[in-house]
């Protein structure tokens, strides 16, 4: 079960990295002084990636929990 725990931790960290990347991209777009419509388009493109990164992070945490429960 150690493999499940550590692989879940890696998957969770990948999801966290994706979330941080999404935060960085939106922050960068806000600082660039885009118009309101352009900023909305940028955020609209980032939202699915943000949701996917959150999903990957949750899957990783679930893997860790299952590994602990079975171990």
JOLIN-V758653 format. One record per residue. N is the residue number from 1. RES is the residue in three letters. SS is DSSP state (~ for helix, > for strand, _ for the rest). PHI is phi in whole degrees, -180 to 180 (999 if undefined). OMEGA is omega in whole degrees, -180 to 180 (none if undefined). Layout:
n & res & ss & phi & omega
N & RES & SS & PHI & OMEGA
N & RES & SS & PHI & OMEGA
This chain:
n & res & ss & phi & omega
1 & UNK & _ & 999 & 177
2 & UNK & ~ & -61 & 179
3 & UNK & ~ & -64 & 180
4 & UNK & ~ & -65 & -180
5 & UNK & ~ & -65 & -177
6 & UNK & ~ & -71 & 177
7 & UNK & ~ & -69 & 175
8 & UNK & ~ & -64 & 177
9 & UNK & ~ & -65 & 179
10 & UNK & ~ & -66 & 179
11 & UNK & ~ & -63 & 179
12 & UNK & ~ & -64 & 178
13 & UNK & ~ & -67 & 175
14 & UNK & ~ & -64 & 177
15 & UNK & ~ & -64 & 178
16 & UNK & ~ & -65 & 177
17 & UNK & ~ & -63 & 177
18 & UNK & ~ & -64 & 177
19 & UNK & ~ & -64 & 179
20 & UNK & ~ & -65 & 177
21 & UNK & ~ & -64 & 178
22 & UNK & ~ & -64 & 178
23 & UNK & ~ & -62 & 180
24 & UNK & ~ & -62 & -178
25 & UNK & ~ & -64 & 179
26 & UNK & ~ & -70 & 179
27 & UNK & ~ & -63 & 178
28 & UNK & ~ & -63 & 179
29 & UNK & ~ & -67 & 179
30 & UNK & ~ & -66 & -178
31 & UNK & ~ & -74 & -176
32 & UNK & _ & -76 & 176
33 & UNK & _ & 75 & 178
34 & UNK & _ & -68 & 174
35 & UNK & _ & -69 & -177
36 & UNK & ~ & -61 & 180
37 & UNK & ~ & -67 & 179
38 & UNK & ~ & -67 & 178
39 & UNK & ~ & -66 & 177
40 & UNK & ~ & -63 & 178
41 & UNK & ~ & -63 & 179
42 & UNK & ~ & -64 & 180
43 & UNK & ~ & -65 & 179
44 & UNK & ~ & -63 & 178
45 & UNK & ~ & -76 & -176
46 & UNK & ~ & -82 & -174
47 & UNK & ~ & -57 & 178
48 & UNK & ~ & -63 & 177
49 & UNK & ~ & -67 & 178
50 & UNK & ~ & -64 & 179
51 & UNK & ~ & -65 & 178
52 & UNK & ~ & -64 & 178
53 & UNK & ~ & -66 & 177
54 & UNK & ~ & -65 & 178
55 & UNK & ~ & -63 & 179
56 & UNK & ~ & -63 & 179
57 & UNK & ~ & -64 & 179
58 & UNK & ~ & -65 & 178
59 & UNK & ~ & -61 & 178
60 & UNK & ~ & -63 & 178
61 & UNK & ~ & -65 & 177
62 & UNK & ~ & -66 & 177
63 & UNK & ~ & -62 & 178
64 & UNK & ~ & -63 & -178
65 & UNK & ~ & -64 & 178
66 & UNK & ~ & -64 & 178
67 & UNK & ~ & -63 & 178
68 & UNK & ~ & -69 & -179
69 & UNK & ~ & -67 & -179
70 & UNK & ~ & -83 & -176
71 & UNK & _ & -84 & none
